């Protein structure tokens, strides 16, 4: 069973070490952003300077004189800020563990699938082209999602769309790019899109659990690696 194999490979000292690193980098980002961003915003709200008066509508400036409204504004700021920083930290963790992905893939291959003959993965230029395409599309989707942010109810989910896209594409590229040549990579990505979507959606939802999701980033890489090698075995038997 892939889940058992993946857990067994994950619960080793080197992989746990990589997990701690994947947790530490975005955790520091989270703390720094919320601390300095929150302090600046709080000072901004308490500012008596003319700058604040010029930048805020008169009616809202009047409301901010009430402690409850000021408190509510801070709660909303931290709530939306925390969601955004959490999503950003998930991507940072994924990028961080991406530096270990070639090593993780080779580790799983040598342990479980050394009987398979691999021709190597993408070259650096193919990786670069794919990354640039992914980030360009991410920016476009992020801008389109910003429009949905002003629609009630829909705005609760719109912020997740571009980050899920980025998570999905980077995770597939990092793992499949170490196993398949460019044409094979494109082929398996399109043919197996349904199972990839389900697996990575579950990984993404787990990633949204603070700290736990960040710590499990190497596990996601390991599970997807097993899944792709099983696809190679199935393809060879066909």
C-alpha positions as a Markdown table, in Angstrom:
| # | Residue | x | y | z |
|---|---|---|---|---|
| 1 | Unk | 0.0 | 0.0 | 0.0 |
| 2 | Unk | 1.4 | 3.3 | -1.1 |
| 3 | Unk | 0.5 | 5.1 | 2.2 |
| 4 | Unk | 2.3 | 2.6 | 4.3 |
| 5 | Unk | 5.4 | 2.6 | 2.1 |
| 6 | Unk | 5.4 | 6.4 | 2.1 |
| 7 | Unk | 5.1 | 6.6 | 5.9 |
| 8 | Unk | 7.9 | 4.1 | 6.3 |
| 9 | Unk | 10.1 | 6.1 | 4.0 |
| 10 | Unk | 9.1 | 9.4 | 5.7 |
| 11 | Unk | 9.8 | 8.2 | 9.3 |
| 12 | Unk | 13.6 | 8.2 | 9.0 |
| 13 | Unk | 16.1 | 10.6 | 10.5 |
| 14 | Unk | 17.2 | 12.3 | 7.2 |
| 15 | Unk | 13.7 | 12.9 | 6.0 |
| 16 | Unk | 12.6 | 14.2 | 9.4 |
| 17 | Unk | 15.5 | 16.6 | 9.3 |
| 18 | Unk | 14.4 | 17.9 | 5.9 |
| 19 | Unk | 10.9 | 18.3 | 7.4 |
| 20 | Unk | 12.2 | 20.4 | 10.2 |
| 21 | Unk | 13.9 | 22.7 | 7.7 |
| 22 | Unk | 10.7 | 22.9 | 5.6 |
| 23 | Unk | 8.9 | 23.9 | 8.8 |
| 24 | Unk | 11.5 | 26.4 | 10.1 |
| 25 | Unk | 11.8 | 28.6 | 7.0 |
| 26 | Unk | 8.1 | 29.5 | 6.5 |
| 27 | Unk | 7.5 | 29.6 | 10.3 |
| 28 | Unk | 10.1 | 32.4 | 10.5 |
| 29 | Unk | 8.4 | 34.1 | 7.6 |
| 30 | Unk | 5.0 | 33.9 | 9.3 |
| 31 | Unk | 6.3 | 35.3 | 12.6 |
| 32 | Unk | 8.2 | 38.2 | 10.9 |
| 33 | Unk | 5.3 | 39.2 | 8.6 |
| 34 | Unk | 2.6 | 39.1 | 11.3 |
| 35 | Unk | 4.8 | 40.8 | 13.9 |
| 36 | Unk | 6.1 | 43.7 | 11.8 |
| 37 | Unk | 3.0 | 44.0 | 9.6 |
| 38 | Unk | 0.7 | 43.9 | 12.7 |
| 39 | Unk | 2.8 | 46.5 | 14.6 |
| 40 | Unk | 2.9 | 48.8 | 11.6 |
| 41 | Unk | -0.9 | 48.5 | 11.1 |
| 42 | Unk | -1.7 | 49.1 | 14.7 |
| 43 | Unk | 0.5 | 52.2 | 14.8 |
| 44 | Unk | -1.2 | 53.3 | 11.6 |
| 45 | Unk | -4.6 | 53.0 | 13.2 |
| 46 | Unk | -3.5 | 54.9 | 16.2 |
| 47 | Unk | -1.9 | 57.6 | 14.2 |
| 48 | Unk | -3.2 | 61.1 | 14.7 |
| 49 | Unk | -1.3 | 62.5 | 11.8 |
| 50 | Unk | -2.9 | 64.1 | 8.8 |
| 51 | Unk | -1.7 | 61.2 | 6.6 |
| 52 | Unk | -4.3 | 58.9 | 8.0 |
| 53 | Unk | -7.0 | 61.4 | 7.7 |
| 54 | Unk | -6.2 | 61.9 | 4.1 |
| 55 | Unk | -6.1 | 58.3 | 3.2 |
| 56 | Unk | -9.3 | 57.1 | 5.0 |
| 57 | Unk | -12.9 | 58.1 | 4.3 |
| 58 | Unk | -14.3 | 60.6 | 6.8 |
| 59 | Unk | -17.0 | 58.2 | 8.0 |
| 60 | Unk | -14.5 | 55.4 | 8.7 |
| 61 | Unk | -12.1 | 57.8 | 10.4 |
| 62 | Unk | -14.9 | 58.7 | 12.7 |
| 63 | Unk | -15.7 | 55.0 | 13.4 |
| 64 | Unk | -12.1 | 54.3 | 14.3 |
| 65 | Unk | -12.5 | 56.6 | 17.3 |
| 66 | Unk | -14.5 | 53.8 | 18.9 |
| 67 | Unk | -12.4 | 51.0 | 20.5 |
| 68 | Unk | -14.7 | 48.2 | 19.3 |
| 69 | Unk | -14.4 | 49.3 | 15.6 |
| 70 | Unk | -10.6 | 49.6 | 16.0 |
| 71 | Unk | -10.5 | 46.1 | 17.6 |
| 72 | Unk | -12.7 | 44.6 | 14.9 |
| 73 | Unk | -10.4 | 46.1 | 12.2 |
| 74 | Unk | -7.4 | 44.5 | 13.8 |
| 75 | Unk | -9.2 | 41.2 | 14.0 |
| 76 | Unk | -10.1 | 41.3 | 10.3 |
| 77 | Unk | -6.5 | 42.4 | 9.4 |
| 78 | Unk | -4.9 | 39.5 | 11.3 |
| 79 | Unk | -7.5 | 37.0 | 10.1 |
| 80 | Unk | -7.1 | 37.8 | 6.4 |
| 81 | Unk | -3.4 | 38.4 | 6.9 |
| 82 | Unk | -2.9 | 35.1 | 8.6 |
| 83 | Unk | -4.7 | 33.2 | 5.7 |
| 84 | Unk | -2.5 | 34.9 | 3.1 |
| 85 | Unk | 0.7 | 34.3 | 5.1 |
| 86 | Unk | -0.3 | 30.7 | 5.7 |
| 87 | Unk | -0.8 | 30.1 | 2.0 |
| 88 | Unk | 2.4 | 31.9 | 1.2 |
| 89 | Unk | 4.3 | 29.8 | 3.9 |
| 90 | Unk | 2.9 | 26.6 | 2.3 |
| 91 | Unk | 4.5 | 27.6 | -1.0 |
| 92 | Unk | 7.7 | 28.7 | 0.6 |
| 93 | Unk | 7.9 | 25.3 | 2.4 |
| 94 | Unk | 7.2 | 23.5 | -0.9 |
| 95 | Unk | 10.0 | 25.5 | -2.6 |
| 96 | Unk | 12.3 | 24.8 | 0.3 |
| 97 | Unk | 11.7 | 21.1 | 0.2 |
| 98 | Unk | 12.1 | 21.3 | -3.6 |
| 99 | Unk | 15.8 | 21.6 | -3.1 |
| 100 | Unk | 15.7 | 18.2 | -1.4 |
| 101 | Unk | 13.3 | 16.6 | -4.0 |
| 102 | Unk | 16.0 | 15.2 | -6.3 |
| 103 | Unk | 17.6 | 13.5 | -3.3 |
| 104 | Unk | 14.2 | 12.2 | -2.0 |
| 105 | Unk | 13.3 | 10.8 | -5.4 |
| 106 | Unk | 16.6 | 9.0 | -5.8 |
| 107 | Unk | 16.4 | 7.7 | -2.2 |
| 108 | Unk | 12.9 | 6.2 | -2.9 |
| 109 | Unk | 14.1 | 4.9 | -6.3 |
| 110 | Unk | 17.2 | 3.1 | -4.9 |
| 111 | Unk | 15.2 | 1.6 | -2.0 |
| 112 | Unk | 12.0 | 0.4 | -3.8 |
| 113 | Unk | 12.4 | 0.7 | -7.6 |
| 114 | Unk | 16.0 | 0.2 | -8.6 |
| 115 | Unk | 14.8 | -2.6 | -11.0 |
| 116 | Unk | 13.3 | 0.1 | -13.2 |
| 117 | Unk | 15.4 | 1.6 | -15.9 |
| 118 | Unk | 15.1 | 5.4 | -15.9 |
| 119 | Unk | 16.5 | 7.7 | -18.6 |
| 120 | Unk | 16.7 | 10.7 | -16.4 |
| 121 | Unk | 14.5 | 13.8 | -15.9 |
| 122 | Unk | 14.2 | 17.3 | -17.3 |
| 123 | Unk | 17.3 | 19.3 | -18.0 |
| 124 | Unk | 17.8 | 22.7 | -16.3 |
| 125 | Unk | 16.4 | 24.7 | -19.2 |
| 126 | Unk | 13.3 | 22.6 | -19.3 |
| 127 | Unk | 12.8 | 23.1 | -15.6 |
| 128 | Unk | 13.4 | 26.9 | -16.0 |
| 129 | Unk | 10.9 | 27.1 | -18.8 |
| 130 | Unk | 8.2 | 25.2 | -16.8 |
| 131 | Unk | 8.8 | 27.3 | -13.7 |
| 132 | Unk | 8.5 | 30.6 | -15.5 |
| 133 | Unk | 5.3 | 29.4 | -17.2 |
| 134 | Unk | 3.9 | 28.3 | -13.8 |
| 135 | Unk | 4.7 | 31.6 | -12.1 |
| 136 | Unk | 3.3 | 33.7 | -15.0 |
| 137 | Unk | 0.0 | 31.8 | -14.9 |
| 138 | Unk | 0.0 | 32.1 | -11.1 |
| 139 | Unk | 0.2 | 35.9 | -11.3 |
| 140 | Unk | -2.6 | 36.0 | -13.9 |
| 141 | Unk | -4.9 | 33.7 | -11.8 |
| 142 | Unk | -4.0 | 35.7 | -8.7 |
| 143 | Unk | -5.1 | 39.0 | -10.4 |
| 144 | Unk | -8.4 | 37.3 | -11.6 |
| 145 | Unk | -9.0 | 36.0 | -8.1 |
| 146 | Unk | -8.6 | 39.5 | -6.7 |
| 147 | Unk | -11.7 | 40.5 | -8.6 |
| 148 | Unk | -13.7 | 37.7 | -7.0 |
| 149 | Unk | -12.5 | 38.9 | -3.6 |
| 150 | Unk | -15.2 | 41.6 | -3.7 |
| 151 | Unk | -18.0 | 39.1 | -4.2 |
| 152 | Unk | -19.6 | 37.9 | -0.9 |
| 153 | Unk | -19.1 | 34.2 | 0.0 |
| 154 | Unk | -17.1 | 33.6 | -3.1 |
| 155 | Unk | -14.3 | 35.8 | -1.6 |
| 156 | Unk | -13.9 | 33.2 | 1.2 |
| 157 | Unk | -12.5 | 30.7 | -1.4 |
| 158 | Unk | -11.0 | 32.9 | -4.1 |
| 159 | Unk | -7.7 | 33.5 | -2.4 |
| 160 | Unk | -7.1 | 29.7 | -2.3 |
| 161 | Unk | -7.4 | 29.2 | -6.1 |
| 162 | Unk | -4.1 | 30.7 | -7.3 |
| 163 | Unk | -2.2 | 29.1 | -4.4 |
| 164 | Unk | -3.6 | 25.7 | -5.1 |
| 165 | Unk | -2.7 | 26.0 | -8.7 |
| 166 | Unk | 0.9 | 27.0 | -7.7 |
| 167 | Unk | 1.1 | 24.1 | -5.2 |
| 168 | Unk | -0.2 | 21.6 | -7.7 |
| 169 | Unk | 2.1 | 22.6 | -10.6 |
| 170 | Unk | 5.3 | 22.9 | -8.5 |
| 171 | Unk | 4.8 | 19.6 | -6.7 |
| 172 | Unk | 4.2 | 17.7 | -10.0 |
| 173 | Unk | 7.1 | 19.4 | -11.7 |
| 174 | Unk | 9.5 | 18.8 | -8.9 |
| 175 | Unk | 8.8 | 15.1 | -8.6 |
| 176 | Unk | 7.9 | 14.1 | -12.2 |
| 177 | Unk | 10.7 | 16.3 | -13.5 |
| 178 | Unk | 13.2 | 14.0 | -11.8 |
| 179 | Unk | 11.8 | 10.9 | -13.2 |
| 180 | Unk | 10.5 | 11.5 | -16.8 |
| 181 | Unk | 11.9 | 13.1 | -19.9 |
| 182 | Unk | 10.1 | 16.2 | -21.2 |
| 183 | Unk | 7.7 | 14.4 | -23.5 |
| 184 | Unk | 6.9 | 11.7 | -21.0 |
| 185 | Unk | 6.4 | 14.3 | -18.3 |
| 186 | Unk | 3.8 | 16.1 | -20.4 |
| 187 | Unk | 2.1 | 12.9 | -21.3 |
| 188 | Unk | 1.7 | 11.5 | -17.8 |
| 189 | Unk | 0.7 | 14.9 | -16.5 |
| 190 | Unk | -2.2 | 15.1 | -18.9 |
| 191 | Unk | -3.2 | 11.4 | -18.9 |
| 192 | Unk | -3.2 | 11.0 | -15.1 |
| 193 | Unk | -4.6 | 14.5 | -14.3 |
| 194 | Unk | -7.6 | 13.1 | -12.3 |
| 195 | Unk | -5.5 | 11.1 | -9.8 |
| 196 | Unk | -2.9 | 13.9 | -9.5 |
| 197 | Unk | -5.6 | 16.4 | -8.8 |
| 198 | Unk | -7.1 | 14.3 | -6.1 |
| 199 | Unk | -3.8 | 13.5 | -4.4 |
| 200 | Unk | -2.5 | 17.0 | -4.5 |
| 201 | Unk | -5.8 | 18.5 | -3.4 |
| 202 | Unk | -5.6 | 16.3 | -0.2 |
| 203 | Unk | -2.0 | 17.3 | 0.3 |
| 204 | Unk | -3.0 | 21.0 | -0.1 |
| 205 | Unk | -5.8 | 20.8 | 2.4 |
| 206 | Unk | -3.5 | 19.1 | 4.9 |
| 207 | Unk | -0.9 | 21.8 | 4.3 |
| 208 | Unk | -3.4 | 24.4 | 5.5 |
| 209 | Unk | -3.3 | 22.9 | 9.0 |
| 210 | Unk | -0.8 | 25.2 | 10.7 |
| 211 | Unk | 2.7 | 23.6 | 11.3 |
| 212 | Unk | 1.6 | 20.0 | 10.7 |
| 213 | Unk | 1.0 | 20.7 | 7.0 |
| 214 | Unk | 4.4 | 22.4 | 6.7 |
| 215 | Unk | 6.1 | 19.5 | 8.5 |
| 216 | Unk | 4.6 | 16.9 | 6.1 |
| 217 | Unk | 5.9 | 18.5 | 2.9 |
| 218 | Unk | 8.5 | 15.8 | 2.4 |
| 219 | Unk | 5.8 | 13.1 | 2.9 |
| 220 | Unk | 3.8 | 14.6 | 0.0 |
| 221 | Unk | 6.9 | 14.4 | -2.2 |
| 222 | Unk | 7.5 | 10.8 | -1.1 |
| 223 | Unk | 3.9 | 9.7 | -1.7 |
| 224 | Unk | 3.8 | 11.3 | -5.2 |
| 225 | Unk | 7.1 | 9.7 | -6.0 |
| 226 | Unk | 5.7 | 6.3 | -5.2 |
| 227 | Unk | 2.6 | 7.0 | -7.2 |
| 228 | Unk | 4.6 | 8.0 | -10.3 |
| 229 | Unk | 6.9 | 5.0 | -10.1 |
| 230 | Unk | 3.8 | 2.7 | -9.8 |
| 231 | Unk | 2.5 | 4.4 | -13.0 |
| 232 | Unk | 5.8 | 3.5 | -14.7 |
| 233 | Unk | 5.4 | -0.2 | -13.6 |
| 234 | Unk | 1.8 | -0.3 | -14.8 |
| 235 | Unk | 2.9 | 1.3 | -18.1 |
| 236 | Unk | 5.7 | -1.3 | -18.6 |
| 237 | Unk | 3.2 | -4.1 | -18.0 |
| 238 | Unk | 0.7 | -2.8 | -20.6 |
